[in-house]
């Protein structure tokens, strides 16, 4: 198995199937990537920014329902670890979903691609 297939990078077969997708299929792929980007921002980028601020000695505050919490570095580290723990399984599920979407196209079926090929 190619090392690129283990990561979220696109092998050439997936690029070829994307080139031959219909407009609706491409829109669906872009929608899923947009959702992944939003999820990544929520679970990785925002906690990373909290952690970075806390490590610089500028703890942030977070207010919910009139209650304000001071987020120091141990709390920010915990939030970041929880975010990573949530993001990783979602990323693997997303990768599998995208492979299924690419394989479901008419061109990929005519070429004989399977989920394991991509």
N, C-alpha and C positions, 0 to 999 in steps of 0.2 A: 504494500500500500504506500502510496506517495505521501510524504510528510505534509504536503499542502492540503490534502484531504482531511487530515486530522485537525487542522486549524480552521478558522473561519474564512480563509482565503479562497478565491475562486479558481478552480482548475479550468483548463481550456475547454473541457466538455460543457461545463456550466455556462461559460461565456458563449459558446456556440448555441446552446439551447436558448439563452436569453435573446440572442440576435434574431432567432427565428420565431419568437413568441408573437402572438397577436397583441394589439393595442390594449385590450382588456386584461390579458395575462401580465403584461408589463406593468400596468397600473396596480395590479394586485401585488406584484413583487415590490414595487416602490412603496406601497402602503405598509407592507410588512417590515421593510427596512426602516421606514419612518417610525413605526411602533417600537422597533428594537432600539432606535436612537433615543426616543423618549424614555424608554425603560432604562437604558444605559445612563442617561442623564440623571434620572431619579435615584437609581440604586448605586451608581458609581461616582459620577461627577460631583453631584451636590455633597455627598458625604466626604469626598476627597477635598473639596474646597473648605468644608468645616474643619477637617483634620489639619489642613495646611495652615489655616488661620490660628487654630489652637496651638500648633507647634511653634508658631512665630510669637506666641505670647499675647495674642489678641483674641481671646475666647469670644465666640459669637453668642448671640441670644436667640432664642426660639420661642415664639409666643403662640399658644393654642388656647382658645377659650378664656382669655384673660389671665392665664398663668404664663409667666415668663421664666424660661429655664436658661441658665448659663451653661454653655457647652464648652467645657474645658477639654484638655487633650485626652484623658482616659475615656471620657464619654464619646468624644469624636472618633476615637479609635474603635470603640465598640460599635458605633453606628456604621463606620466604614466596613468593619468586618461582617456585620450583618448584611450590609448592601452587597458585598462580594459573595457571601454565601447564598444570597437570593438570586443574584445575577447569573452565576455560573450554570445552574441547572436550566434556567430559562434560555440561556444562550445555546446550550446543547439541544434543547427542544426546538428552538428556532431554526437551528442548522438543519435538523431532520425535516422540519416542515418545509423549508426552502428546497431541500433535495426532492421531496415528494412533489412539490409544485413544479419544479423543472422537469421531472420525469413524466408528469401528467400531460405535458404538451404533446400535440400530435406528431411533431417532428421528432421529438426524443423517442416516442414509442416506435416510430418507423425506423429509427436507427438502432433500436434494441437496447437503449440505455435502461439501467435499473438504478435504484436508490444507492446501491453499493458502488456503482461506477462513478457517481458524482461525489 
